[in-house]
Amino acid sequence: MPSRWRPPDSERAIGLGFYATTTPPLTGTIKADADDFRVDEISSYPVPADGGPFTVLRVRSRNWEQHELAAQLEARLGLPPHAMSWAGTKDRRAVAERLLSYRGAPPSTMPEIPGVEVLEAYAARDGLSLGHHYGNSFLIRVTGLAAAEDAPAKIRTAVGELHQVGVVPNFFGPQRFGEVRPVTHLVGQALVAGDTAGAVELYLTALPEFSDPAGRAARLAFAETHNVTRALSEFPRAYRFERQILERLARGASPASALRALSRELRLLFVHALQSWMFNLWLTDRVATGRSLTVPEPGDTLLRVARDGTTPSRDPVAVAVGNLPECEETVRKGRARLAGPLIGYSTARPPGRTGELVERVLAQTGVNPDGFRMPTFPELASAGAWRPATLATPPISVRDSADSVVVGFALPKGSYATVVLRELLKPGAIPEPVGA
């Protein structure tokens, strides 16, 4: 499956270590503007119910991060912090339509927030929770293409390759680790190691490759002085989550107490990002060792494909010598998919070569699975789960104009549009060294 192109270091750092297509890299850019990236949630709508205890909001936003959007809605509606729930997170730099919910009556007037339009609000018997949707549809404009590259033809060739292979590696996309500052998994790594102070330090001081001058200066100054009062005067107001932590530290709170200033959903992202990084490494290592993502072997795990096309992680199937022919046939017919581990405290070492891969990932990351019990933050504990190693190649539309290409497709929940796009564009890729 891997092609002759090597991903850039920024992708390899988060475990995206190969491509499934062989087309050369293109100069195209996605998200040059939020309007270039349109995502619409394919929702499992809570049933409307007059007098129901919950309100469901259908919201279209432009350039809004999920947690910041929820906090703004809570403030405008007079709700307590962390009252909002949602089914899935969306890209910040995008025009996104999604559902959110809260316990309480619908608003008499819709809140007015720049870049946000509340399209609908209704009472419902049930609210939303993570995963309460089927997937997302995407319409993405790729700009900055060089005419000499014949980008539309190359993109169509890559699409043809994906359809021929039939699957796309189901990596977690870069935004899982922080679109602006990809350190979320490293904060999770520190938390699972029991180093809460180190996690807070990372969150406050780690620098992205590109950052605004004021924010960069504030992080550097705090890393040097750890003067919380000064940091509160220097950290930009837009750094709302960092400021929440700093405000608690200024009152003498411990690192653990300061981190609890963030919502449980946001803190869970740290743990989940670590598991995502480890999954990406597992996927890369499996291919690097010459093993298939579509042909199971003893020691592997399968997930059944449900009628709606999703692959619930409940009831995983262990592949053994005795059921190997049946498992191979089930995967071949598309009724199950090979799965990789989202490592947690209950993740058992599989037998054989599959177990060796898990050990390699644990050695690469220095993670002890028992750390996912999270004694300091038991509300963040994770027993572990399974994730499909691949997703079925979706129908992909390609429309081109003089200066751009518009790509459209839909994906099941938990999968990333950027993972499909990187197969088509390969930004920053270089030729794989001969013999690598």
C-alpha positions as CSV (number, residue, x, y, z in Angstrom):
1,M,0.0,0.0,0.0
2,P,2.7,2.6,0.7
3,S,3.8,4.8,-2.2
4,R,7.2,6.1,-3.2
5,W,6.5,9.4,-1.5
6,R,7.6,10.2,2.1
7,P,5.3,12.4,4.2
8,P,6.8,15.6,5.6
9,D,8.2,15.6,9.1
10,S,5.2,17.4,10.5
11,E,3.0,14.5,9.5
12,R,5.4,11.8,10.6
13,A,5.6,13.4,14.0
14,I,1.9,12.5,14.6
15,G,2.2,9.1,13.0
16,L,1.1,9.7,9.5
17,G,3.9,7.7,7.9
18,F,2.8,6.7,4.4
19,Y,0.5,7.3,1.5
20,A,-1.7,4.8,-0.3
21,T,-1.5,6.6,-3.6
22,T,1.5,7.1,-5.9
23,T,0.7,10.5,-7.6
24,P,3.3,13.3,-7.0
25,P,2.8,16.1,-4.5
26,L,0.9,19.2,-5.6
27,T,1.2,22.9,-4.5
28,G,-2.4,23.2,-3.7
29,T,-3.7,24.7,-0.4
30,I,-6.8,23.9,1.5
31,K,-8.4,26.3,4.0
32,A,-6.7,29.4,2.5
33,D,-10.1,30.8,3.6
34,A,-12.7,29.3,5.8
35,D,-15.2,29.4,2.9
36,D,-13.0,26.9,1.1
37,F,-13.8,24.2,3.6
38,R,-17.5,23.3,4.0
39,V,-18.6,20.5,6.4
40,D,-22.2,19.5,7.1
41,E,-23.0,17.1,9.8
42,I,-25.0,14.0,8.8
43,S,-27.0,14.0,12.0
44,S,-29.0,11.5,14.0
45,Y,-31.6,14.2,15.0
46,P,-33.1,14.0,18.5
47,V,-36.8,13.7,18.0
48,P,-38.7,17.0,18.6
49,A,-41.0,16.9,21.7
50,D,-43.1,19.7,22.9
51,G,-42.1,20.5,26.5
52,G,-39.1,18.2,26.2
53,P,-36.3,18.9,28.8
54,F,-33.6,19.6,26.1
55,T,-33.1,22.2,23.4
56,V,-31.4,21.2,20.2
57,L,-29.7,23.9,18.1
58,R,-28.8,23.6,14.5
59,V,-25.9,26.0,14.0
60,R,-23.8,27.2,11.0
61,S,-20.5,28.7,12.0
62,R,-17.5,30.2,10.2
63,N,-14.1,30.1,11.7
64,W,-15.2,28.8,15.1
65,E,-13.5,26.1,17.3
66,Q,-16.0,23.7,18.8
67,H,-15.4,24.5,22.5
68,E,-15.1,28.2,21.9
69,L,-18.4,28.2,20.0
70,A,-20.1,26.3,22.8
71,A,-18.8,28.7,25.4
72,Q,-20.1,31.7,23.4
73,L,-23.5,30.1,23.0
74,E,-23.7,29.4,26.7
75,A,-22.8,33.0,27.6
76,R,-25.3,34.5,25.2
77,L,-28.1,32.1,26.4
78,G,-27.3,32.6,30.1
79,L,-26.3,29.0,30.6
80,P,-23.7,27.7,33.1
81,P,-20.3,26.8,31.7
82,H,-20.0,23.4,30.0
83,A,-23.8,23.1,29.6
84,M,-23.6,22.5,25.8
85,S,-23.2,19.0,24.3
86,W,-22.6,17.9,20.7
87,A,-22.1,14.9,18.6
88,G,-18.8,15.6,16.9
89,T,-16.1,18.3,16.7
90,K,-15.6,20.2,13.5
91,D,-12.6,22.0,11.9
92,R,-12.0,25.5,13.2
93,R,-11.1,27.0,9.8
94,A,-14.3,26.0,8.0
95,V,-17.9,26.8,7.4
96,A,-19.5,24.1,9.5
97,E,-23.1,23.1,10.1
98,R,-23.8,20.9,13.2
99,L,-26.1,20.3,16.1
100,L,-25.6,21.2,19.7
101,S,-27.9,20.7,22.7
102,Y,-28.5,21.8,26.3
103,R,-30.9,21.0,29.1
104,G,-33.5,23.8,29.2
105,A,-36.1,25.6,27.1
106,P,-35.5,27.0,23.6
107,P,-34.5,30.6,23.5
108,S,-37.2,33.3,22.9
109,T,-34.8,35.0,20.5
110,M,-31.8,33.6,18.7
111,P,-28.4,34.6,20.1
112,E,-26.3,36.9,17.8
113,I,-22.7,36.0,17.5
114,P,-20.4,37.1,14.7
115,G,-19.8,34.3,12.3
116,V,-22.6,32.2,13.8
117,E,-26.1,31.6,12.6
118,V,-28.6,29.6,14.7
119,L,-30.7,28.0,12.0
120,E,-33.1,26.2,14.2
121,A,-34.0,25.6,17.9
122,Y,-36.5,23.1,19.1
123,A,-37.4,21.2,22.3
124,A,-36.5,17.5,22.4
125,R,-36.8,14.5,24.7
126,D,-33.1,13.7,24.5
127,G,-29.9,15.8,24.1
128,L,-26.8,15.0,22.1
129,S,-23.7,13.1,23.1
130,L,-20.4,12.4,21.4
131,G,-20.9,10.1,18.5
132,H,-24.7,10.9,18.1
133,H,-24.4,11.3,14.3
134,Y,-23.7,9.3,11.2
135,G,-20.9,11.3,9.6
136,N,-20.1,14.4,7.7
137,S,-20.2,15.6,4.1
138,F,-17.5,17.8,2.7
139,L,-17.1,20.3,-0.1
140,I,-13.5,21.5,-0.2
141,R,-11.9,24.0,-2.6
142,V,-8.2,23.5,-3.3
143,T,-6.5,26.8,-4.3
144,G,-3.0,27.9,-5.3
145,L,-2.5,25.2,-7.9
146,A,0.2,25.7,-10.5
147,A,-1.0,25.5,-14.0
148,A,2.0,23.5,-15.1
149,E,1.2,20.7,-12.6
150,D,-2.0,19.6,-14.4
151,A,-3.4,19.3,-10.9
152,P,-7.0,18.3,-11.9
153,A,-5.7,15.3,-13.9
154,K,-3.4,14.2,-11.1
155,I,-6.1,14.5,-8.5
156,R,-8.4,12.4,-10.7
157,T,-5.6,9.8,-11.0
158,A,-5.2,9.7,-7.2
159,V,-9.0,9.3,-6.8
160,G,-8.9,6.4,-9.3
161,E,-6.1,4.8,-7.3
162,L,-8.1,5.0,-4.1
163,H,-11.1,3.5,-5.8
164,Q,-9.0,0.7,-7.2
165,V,-7.5,-0.1,-3.8
166,G,-11.0,0.3,-2.3
167,V,-9.9,1.7,1.0
168,V,-8.2,4.7,2.6
169,P,-5.9,4.3,5.6
170,N,-8.1,5.5,8.5
171,F,-5.5,7.8,10.1
172,F,-6.5,10.4,12.6
173,G,-6.0,13.8,10.8
174,P,-3.7,16.6,11.9
175,Q,-6.5,18.6,13.5
176,R,-6.9,15.9,16.1
177,F,-3.7,17.1,17.6
178,G,-4.3,20.8,17.3
179,E,-4.7,22.7,14.0
180,V,-2.6,25.6,15.1
181,R,-0.5,24.0,17.8
182,P,-0.2,20.2,17.5
183,V,0.7,19.4,21.1
184,T,-2.6,17.9,22.4
185,H,-1.3,14.4,22.3
186,L,1.9,15.4,24.2
187,V,-0.2,17.0,26.9
188,G,-2.1,13.7,27.1
189,Q,1.1,11.8,27.2
190,A,2.2,13.8,30.3
191,L,-1.2,13.3,32.0
192,V,-1.2,9.5,31.4
193,A,2.4,9.4,32.9
194,G,1.0,11.1,36.0
195,D,2.9,14.3,35.3
196,T,0.1,16.9,35.7
197,A,2.5,19.8,36.2
198,G,4.4,18.9,33.0
199,A,1.0,18.7,31.1
200,V,0.1,22.2,32.3
201,E,3.6,23.5,31.4
202,L,3.3,22.0,27.9
203,Y,-0.1,23.5,27.4
204,L,0.9,26.9,28.4
205,T,4.4,27.1,26.8
206,A,4.7,24.8,23.8
207,L,5.2,26.9,20.7
208,P,3.7,26.2,17.2
209,E,5.8,26.5,14.1
210,F,3.9,29.7,13.3
211,S,2.2,31.9,15.9
212,D,1.2,35.4,16.4
213,P,4.0,37.6,17.9
214,A,2.1,38.5,21.1
215,G,1.2,34.9,21.9
216,R,4.7,33.6,21.2
217,A,6.3,36.3,23.4
218,A,3.8,35.5,26.2
219,R,4.6,31.8,26.1
220,L,8.3,32.3,26.0
221,A,8.2,34.7,28.9
222,F,6.1,32.3,31.0
223,A,8.4,29.4,30.2
224,E,11.4,31.5,31.5
225,T,9.8,33.3,34.5
226,H,6.7,31.3,35.5
227,N,5.3,34.6,36.7
228,V,1.5,34.0,36.6
229,T,0.5,37.6,37.2
230,R,2.7,38.8,34.3
231,A,1.4,36.0,32.1
232,L,-2.2,37.1,32.7
233,S,-1.3,40.5,31.6
234,E,0.5,39.2,28.5
235,F,-1.5,36.2,27.2
236,P,-3.9,37.5,24.6
237,R,-7.6,37.5,25.5
238,A,-8.2,35.1,22.6
239,Y,-6.2,32.5,24.5
240,R,-9.2,31.8,26.6
241,F,-8.3,28.2,27.8
242,E,-4.8,29.1,28.7
243,R,-6.1,32.1,30.7
244,Q,-8.6,29.9,32.6
245,I,-5.7,27.8,33.8
246,L,-3.6,30.8,34.6
247,E,-6.4,32.4,36.6
248,R,-6.6,29.4,38.9
249,L,-2.8,29.2,39.2
250,A,-2.8,32.9,40.2
251,R,-5.2,31.9,43.1
252,G,-2.7,29.3,44.3
253,A,-4.3,26.3,42.8
254,S,-2.4,23.1,42.2
255,P,-1.7,22.1,38.6
256,A,-4.5,19.5,38.8
257,S,-7.0,22.0,40.1
258,A,-5.9,24.5,37.5
259,L,-6.4,22.0,34.7
260,R,-9.9,21.3,35.9
261,A,-10.8,24.9,34.8
262,L,-11.2,23.3,31.4
263,S,-14.3,21.3,30.6
264,R,-14.2,17.5,30.9
265,E,-14.7,17.3,27.1
266,L,-11.7,19.5,26.4
267,R,-9.5,17.5,28.9
268,L,-10.7,14.3,27.3
269,L,-9.3,15.5,24.1
270,F,-5.8,15.3,25.6
271,V,-6.2,11.6,26.4
272,H,-8.0,10.8,23.1
273,A,-5.3,12.6,21.2
274,L,-2.6,10.4,22.8
275,Q,-4.6,7.3,21.9
276,S,-5.0,8.7,18.3
277,W,-1.2,9.3,18.0
278,M,-0.6,5.7,19.1
279,F,-3.1,4.4,16.7
280,N,-1.5,6.3,13.8
281,L,1.9,4.8,14.8
282,W,0.4,1.3,14.9
283,L,-1.0,1.8,11.4
284,T,2.3,3.1,10.1
285,D,4.3,0.3,11.7
286,R,1.9,-2.3,10.4
287,V,2.5,-1.2,6.8
288,A,6.2,-0.6,7.4
289,T,6.6,-4.2,8.5
290,G,5.0,-5.4,5.2
291,R,1.6,-6.4,6.6
292,S,-1.8,-5.9,5.0
293,L,-4.5,-3.5,6.3
294,T,-7.2,-5.6,4.6
295,V,-6.1,-9.2,5.1
296,P,-6.4,-10.4,8.7
297,E,-4.0,-12.8,10.4
298,P,-4.1,-14.7,13.7
299,G,-3.9,-12.2,16.6
300,D,-5.8,-9.4,14.7
301,T,-9.1,-7.9,15.7
302,L,-12.1,-7.3,13.4
303,L,-15.0,-4.9,13.8
304,R,-18.3,-5.7,12.1
305,V,-19.8,-3.2,9.7
306,A,-23.3,-2.2,10.7
307,R,-26.2,-1.7,8.3
308,D,-25.7,2.1,8.4
309,G,-22.1,1.7,7.3
310,T,-20.6,2.5,10.7
311,T,-18.2,0.1,12.6
312,P,-19.2,0.1,16.3
313,S,-16.3,-0.8,18.6
314,R,-18.5,-3.1,20.6
315,D,-18.2,-6.9,20.2
316,P,-14.8,-7.0,18.5
317,V,-14.0,-10.3,16.9
318,A,-10.6,-11.9,17.7
319,V,-8.9,-13.6,14.7
320,A,-7.4,-17.0,15.4
321,V,-6.2,-19.9,13.3
322,G,-9.5,-21.7,13.7
323,N,-11.7,-18.9,12.4
324,L,-9.2,-17.3,9.9
325,P,-10.9,-18.4,6.7
326,E,-14.2,-17.1,7.9
327,C,-12.6,-13.8,9.0
328,E,-10.9,-13.4,5.7
329,E,-14.1,-14.0,3.8
330,T,-16.1,-11.6,6.0
331,V,-13.5,-8.8,5.4
332,R,-13.4,-9.5,1.7
333,K,-17.2,-9.1,1.4
334,G,-17.1,-5.8,3.3
335,R,-19.0,-7.1,6.3
336,A,-16.1,-6.4,8.7
337,R,-12.9,-4.4,8.9
338,L,-9.5,-5.0,10.3
339,A,-9.1,-2.9,13.5
340,G,-6.3,-1.2,15.3
341,P,-6.1,-0.5,19.1
342,L,-7.0,2.7,20.8
343,I,-4.8,1.7,23.7
344,G,-6.2,1.9,27.3
345,Y,-5.8,0.3,30.6
346,S,-7.7,-2.9,29.5
347,T,-5.9,-3.4,26.2
348,A,-4.5,-6.9,26.3
349,R,-1.3,-7.7,24.4
350,P,-2.5,-9.7,21.3
351,P,-0.6,-12.8,20.4
352,G,2.0,-13.1,17.7
353,R,3.1,-10.4,15.4
354,T,0.1,-8.2,16.2
355,G,1.2,-8.1,19.8
356,E,4.7,-7.1,18.7
357,L,3.3,-4.1,17.0
358,V,1.6,-2.9,20.2
359,E,4.8,-3.3,22.1
360,R,6.6,-1.2,19.4
361,V,4.1,1.6,19.9
362,L,4.4,1.5,23.7
363,A,8.2,1.7,23.3
364,Q,8.0,4.6,20.9
365,T,5.7,6.6,23.1
366,G,6.9,5.5,26.6
367,V,3.3,4.9,27.6
368,N,2.3,2.4,30.3
369,P,-1.3,1.3,29.5
370,D,-2.1,1.2,33.2
371,G,-1.6,5.0,33.2
372,F,-4.9,5.4,31.4
373,R,-6.6,4.7,34.7
374,M,-5.8,8.3,35.5
375,P,-6.0,8.3,39.3
376,T,-5.6,12.1,39.4
377,F,-8.5,12.5,36.9
378,P,-10.6,9.4,37.1
379,E,-13.3,11.1,35.0
380,L,-10.8,10.9,32.1
381,A,-9.9,7.2,32.5
382,S,-10.0,5.1,29.3
383,A,-10.2,1.3,29.1
384,G,-9.4,1.4,25.4
385,A,-11.3,0.5,22.3
386,W,-10.9,-0.5,18.6
387,R,-10.9,1.6,15.4
388,P,-11.1,0.4,11.8
389,A,-7.7,0.4,10.1
390,T,-9.3,1.5,6.9
391,L,-12.4,3.2,5.6
392,A,-14.1,2.3,2.4
393,T,-13.1,4.7,-0.4
394,P,-16.1,7.1,-0.7
395,P,-17.5,8.4,-4.0
396,I,-15.3,11.5,-4.7
397,S,-16.4,14.3,-7.0
398,V,-13.8,16.5,-8.7
399,R,-14.7,19.9,-10.3
400,D,-12.0,22.1,-11.7
401,S,-11.9,25.7,-12.8
402,A,-9.1,28.0,-14.0
403,D,-7.5,28.4,-10.5
404,S,-8.9,25.8,-8.2
405,V,-10.3,22.3,-7.8
406,V,-13.4,21.5,-5.7
407,V,-13.5,18.0,-4.1
408,G,-16.6,16.6,-2.6
409,F,-17.3,13.4,-0.5
410,A,-18.9,12.1,2.7
411,L,-17.3,10.1,5.5
412,P,-18.5,8.1,8.4
413,K,-18.1,9.7,11.9
414,G,-14.6,9.6,13.3
415,S,-12.9,9.8,9.9
416,Y,-11.1,12.8,8.6
417,A,-11.4,14.7,5.4
418,T,-7.8,15.8,5.6
419,V,-6.7,12.1,5.5
420,V,-8.5,11.8,2.1
421,L,-7.1,15.1,0.9
422,R,-3.5,14.2,1.8
423,E,-3.8,11.2,-0.6
424,L,-4.8,13.6,-3.4
425,L,-2.3,16.4,-2.7
426,K,0.5,15.1,-0.6
427,P,1.6,18.6,0.5
428,G,5.3,18.7,1.5
429,A,6.0,15.1,0.5
430,I,9.5,14.2,-0.8
431,P,10.6,11.1,-2.7
432,E,11.2,8.1,-0.5
433,P,14.9,7.3,-0.4
434,V,15.9,4.3,-2.6
435,G,16.0,1.1,-0.5
436,A,14.0,2.7,2.3
